[in-house]
Amino acid sequence: QRKNPFSSDEKLASKPAHTHRGDPTYGRPPEGSQTEQRGKDAHSHVGKEVEELCLIIRRTGEVGEDGHVSVTFGQLFETYVTISNKVVGILLRARKHGLVHFEGEMLWQGKDDDVVITLL
């Protein structure tokens, strides 16, 4: 539409055609747009889910000799699945932020029920 001489949409004509990797706006929605706001809302929502998961681990887990609270994946899955069906995704996000530790790349229901998840 930017190249269309018959387009009367001023918003399209005023935006730059492309951004490049070095540009700070590369891969980001325009400031003040609804897309930017949806991204912020989603980030906030996931953060709250991670906090809730950590609280559930603290509540259902047991304190080990090292002082950290641990729970098995099977026990956590059974408890948390009634709250959200995104247990594994939220666990991966929590590990990315250094809040929990567990062995392996991915956890699978049934197969990895005995994997210990430690709250850091």
C-alpha positions as CSV (number, residue, x, y, z in Angstrom):
1,Q,0.0,0.0,0.0
2,R,3.0,2.4,0.6
3,K,3.8,2.2,-3.1
4,N,0.2,2.4,-4.3
5,P,-0.3,5.9,-5.8
6,F,-4.1,5.6,-5.3
7,S,-3.9,5.0,-1.6
8,S,-5.0,7.9,0.6
9,D,-4.0,6.4,3.9
10,E,-1.7,9.0,5.5
11,K,-0.5,6.6,8.2
12,L,1.0,4.2,5.6
13,A,2.7,7.0,3.7
14,S,4.3,8.5,6.8
15,K,5.9,5.2,8.1
16,P,9.4,4.2,7.0
17,A,9.3,1.2,4.6
18,H,11.8,-1.0,6.4
19,T,13.9,-1.0,9.6
20,H,17.2,-2.7,9.8
21,R,18.8,-4.9,12.5
22,G,20.9,-2.1,14.0
23,D,17.8,0.1,14.4
24,P,16.5,0.2,18.0
25,T,12.9,0.0,16.7
26,Y,13.7,-3.2,14.7
27,G,11.3,-6.0,15.6
28,R,9.2,-3.8,17.8
29,P,5.7,-2.4,17.4
30,P,5.3,1.4,17.0
31,E,5.2,3.2,20.3
32,G,1.7,3.9,21.5
33,S,0.1,1.4,19.2
34,Q,-2.4,-1.2,20.3
35,T,0.1,-3.9,19.4
36,E,2.6,-2.5,21.9
37,Q,-0.1,-2.3,24.6
38,R,-1.2,-6.0,23.9
39,G,2.5,-7.0,24.3
40,K,2.9,-5.2,27.6
41,D,-0.4,-6.7,28.9
42,A,0.8,-10.2,27.8
43,H,4.2,-9.8,29.5
44,S,2.5,-8.6,32.7
45,H,0.0,-11.6,32.6
46,V,2.8,-14.2,32.2
47,G,4.8,-12.5,35.0
48,K,1.8,-13.0,37.3
49,E,1.5,-16.6,36.3
50,V,5.2,-17.2,37.0
51,E,4.7,-15.6,40.5
52,E,1.7,-17.8,41.1
53,L,3.6,-21.0,40.1
54,C,6.4,-20.1,42.5
55,L,3.9,-19.6,45.3
56,I,2.3,-23.0,44.6
57,I,5.8,-24.7,44.6
58,R,6.5,-23.1,47.9
59,R,3.1,-24.2,49.3
60,T,3.2,-27.8,48.0
61,G,6.9,-28.6,48.1
62,E,9.2,-29.6,50.9
63,V,12.2,-27.8,52.2
64,G,15.4,-29.7,51.6
65,E,18.6,-29.8,53.5
66,D,20.0,-27.0,51.4
67,G,17.0,-24.8,52.4
68,H,15.4,-24.8,48.9
69,V,11.9,-25.9,48.4
70,S,11.5,-28.8,46.0
71,V,8.6,-30.6,44.4
72,T,8.3,-33.3,41.8
73,F,6.9,-32.5,38.4
74,G,4.1,-35.0,38.8
75,Q,2.9,-33.4,42.0
76,L,3.2,-29.9,40.7
77,F,1.4,-30.9,37.5
78,E,-1.6,-32.4,39.4
79,T,-1.8,-29.3,41.6
80,Y,-1.3,-26.6,39.0
81,V,-3.2,-28.1,36.0
82,T,-6.5,-27.1,37.8
83,I,-5.3,-23.5,37.6
84,S,-3.8,-23.4,34.1
85,N,-3.0,-25.8,31.4
86,K,0.3,-24.1,30.6
87,V,2.4,-25.7,33.4
88,V,5.4,-26.6,31.3
89,G,5.5,-23.2,29.5
90,I,5.3,-21.3,32.7
91,L,8.0,-23.5,34.2
92,L,10.3,-22.9,31.3
93,R,9.8,-19.1,31.7
94,A,10.5,-19.3,35.4
95,R,13.7,-21.2,34.7
96,K,14.7,-18.7,32.1
97,H,14.4,-16.0,34.8
98,G,16.4,-18.0,37.3
99,L,13.5,-18.7,39.7
100,V,13.5,-22.5,39.4
101,H,15.8,-25.3,38.4
102,F,15.1,-28.8,36.9
103,E,17.0,-31.2,34.8
104,G,16.3,-31.6,31.1
105,E,15.1,-29.4,28.3
106,M,11.4,-30.2,28.4
107,L,9.1,-31.9,30.9
108,W,6.5,-34.4,29.7
109,Q,3.5,-35.6,31.8
110,G,3.9,-39.2,32.9
111,K,7.4,-39.6,31.6
112,D,9.0,-36.9,33.8
113,D,6.7,-37.1,36.9
114,D,9.7,-37.9,39.1
115,V,11.9,-34.9,38.0
116,V,12.6,-32.6,40.9
117,I,11.8,-28.9,40.5
118,T,13.7,-26.7,42.9
119,L,12.6,-23.2,43.8
120,L,15.6,-20.9,43.8
